[in-house]
Amino acid sequence: MKKEIKEALYQQMKTSEPNIEDIIRKYITDENTQKPILHYIAWLKSNGTTPQYADFEGQSPFWEVEYNGKKHYIVWDGKDTIRIMIQVAFSKEYQAIICENNLQDIILTNLQYCSRPSGGECGNCHLPPGIHGVGKIIFGKEIKNLCCGQFTTFQNPYIEAIEAIKLLLK
């Protein structure tokens, strides 16, 4: 998205606190992306949670969600991509729940890696300069270069990924 368009969109959203469903219906035109996200938001609302638009200038538009005491984010790139970002600690209990429900592949596919090695900047990074991500053992596999924020990021999640997200938040 061009900087001028992003700035104009930001100014518009800043004054109107957009409803996430309206944004999804208007800008996410692929039904395979739109339907699972709308299903997820309906599930949140049926459980007493509504995504709250967060106003941070210069960042992609996003909504903060707190469900069961766990914060996570729905981030829209201003085009046709939407992400659900869940911050997780890969504890033994968390890994056991994932394994019991056979969701290891979905989680491993959606891990968020550090953007520093490719020259990117990371708004989540709490590491000293020159350090590129952290290593973890997840499901018995050594994973290197993970984002220190320990996010699992589901980009344009399909319905099976939405079901995994709901399980992670319980």
Protein Blocks (a to p, Z undefined) as FASTA:
>chain_A
ZZklmmmmmmmmmmnopafklmmmmmmmblklmmmmmmmmmmmmmnopacdddddehiac
dddddeehiacddddehiabccddddddddfklmmmmmmnopmmmmmmmpccdfklnopa
cfkbccdehiacjaddeehiacehiafklpacdehiafklmmmmmmmmZZ
